[in-house]
Each structure stands twice: as structure tokens, then as C-alpha cells.
Amino acid sequence: MELHLVVILISMIDDMVLGFIANFLGIFIFVLVIAYHYVMADPKYEGN
């Protein structure tokens, strides 16, 4: 029964959902990179 449910969930992922997931992951990773560079470039966090 659980395998049947997994097949139904996988079959519900169409092109629009894949596009949304790809866009969301791309934007999320881009924001993480920007936040990382912002934190690392902040003079407060630098050593001596």
C-alpha cells in the first residue's frame, strides 16, 4: 500500500512543479551565497 502511495505522489510531480522546485532551490542557494559573503565581508567578524 505504501509503495502505491509513493507512485501516486511521484506521478503528481509534473513539469510545473519541477520548474517551481528548481526555481525555489536556485533562489534559496543564491540567497545563502549572498548571506555568506555578507557575513564574511563584515569587518566585525574579522580577526586581528
Rosetta silent file (secondary structure, phi, psi, omega in degrees, C-alpha in Angstrom):
SEQUENCE: MELHLVVILISMIDDMVLGFIANFLGIFIFVLVIAYHYVMADPKYEGN
SCORE:     score description
SCORE:     0.000 S_00000001
   1 L     0.000  -41.800 -179.124    0.000    0.000    0.000 S_00000001
   2 H   -66.654  -36.512  177.980    2.797    2.448    0.843 S_00000001
   3 H   -62.735  -38.977  177.927    4.545    1.750   -2.457 S_00000001
   4 H   -63.299  -39.023  178.856    1.313    2.578   -4.280 S_00000001
   5 H   -65.694  -40.024  178.490    1.110    5.885   -2.400 S_00000001
   6 H   -63.805  -41.311  178.729    4.705    6.730   -3.362 S_00000001
   7 H   -62.889  -39.760  178.480    3.928    6.020   -7.035 S_00000001
   8 H   -65.019  -43.340 -179.403    0.895    8.325   -6.845 S_00000001
   9 H   -64.886  -40.628  179.327    2.960   11.113   -5.246 S_00000001
  10 H   -67.043  -37.981 -178.636    5.719   10.783   -7.854 S_00000001
  11 H   -70.634  -17.888  178.918    3.203   10.806  -10.704 S_00000001
  12 L   -80.965  -11.020  179.372    1.748   14.082   -9.367 S_00000001
  13 L   -84.051  104.260 -179.608    5.071   15.885   -9.948 S_00000001
  14 L  -104.638 -168.397 -174.777    4.659   17.425  -13.391 S_00000001
  15 H   -64.347  -38.090 -178.345    6.712   19.963  -15.322 S_00000001
  16 H   -65.723  -39.660  179.672    5.306   22.980  -13.495 S_00000001
  17 H   -67.111  -41.415  178.078    6.154   21.506  -10.090 S_00000001
  18 H   -62.902  -39.971  177.473    9.669   20.623  -11.248 S_00000001
  19 H   -63.841  -42.276  178.747   10.115   24.168  -12.551 S_00000001
  20 H   -63.258  -43.460  179.984    8.900   25.624   -9.267 S_00000001
  21 H   -63.715  -43.113 -179.525   11.236   23.375   -7.251 S_00000001
  22 H   -63.650  -43.846  178.697   14.197   24.249   -9.485 S_00000001
  23 H   -64.070  -44.179 -178.836   13.483   27.992   -9.226 S_00000001
  24 H   -63.015  -44.778  179.388   12.974   27.826   -5.477 S_00000001
  25 H   -64.141  -40.147  179.303   16.208   25.879   -4.924 S_00000001
  26 H   -62.837  -46.198  179.608   18.124   28.255   -7.180 S_00000001
  27 H   -65.185  -41.514 -178.674   16.851   31.349   -5.389 S_00000001
  28 H   -62.709  -45.665  179.600   17.417   29.757   -1.970 S_00000001
  29 H   -65.916  -38.916  178.356   21.034   28.811   -2.763 S_00000001
  30 H   -61.388  -43.299  178.852   21.644   32.275   -4.260 S_00000001
  31 H   -65.082  -38.821  177.418   20.350   33.940   -1.071 S_00000001
  32 H   -62.276  -41.448  179.265   22.556   31.638    1.040 S_00000001
  33 H   -64.978  -43.835  178.815   25.615   32.624   -1.004 S_00000001
  34 H   -61.853  -43.806  179.831   24.780   36.337   -0.695 S_00000001
  35 H   -64.350  -39.986  179.224   24.262   35.980    3.076 S_00000001
  36 H   -62.027  -46.603 -179.727   27.542   34.061    3.413 S_00000001
  37 H   -66.855  -35.256  178.528   29.505   36.737    1.558 S_00000001
  38 H   -64.486  -42.177 -179.751   27.767   39.491    3.535 S_00000001
  39 H   -69.239  -42.586 -176.487   28.732   37.860    6.849 S_00000001
  40 H   -71.235  -25.176 -179.348   32.294   37.077    5.773 S_00000001
  41 H   -89.147   -6.466 -179.142   32.872   40.634    4.468 S_00000001
  42 L   -71.851  124.628 -176.750   31.592   42.263    7.667 S_00000001
  43 H   -62.376  -23.563 -178.347   34.551   43.863    9.475 S_00000001
  44 H   -62.969  -29.483 -173.352   33.094   42.956   12.890 S_00000001
  45 H   -92.613    0.423 -177.774   33.792   39.259   12.306 S_00000001
  46 L   -82.542  153.293  179.904   37.420   39.633   11.198 S_00000001
  47 L   -78.240 -158.850 -177.178   40.320   38.640   13.387 S_00000001
  48 L   -66.031    0.000    0.000   43.316   40.748   14.393 S_00000001
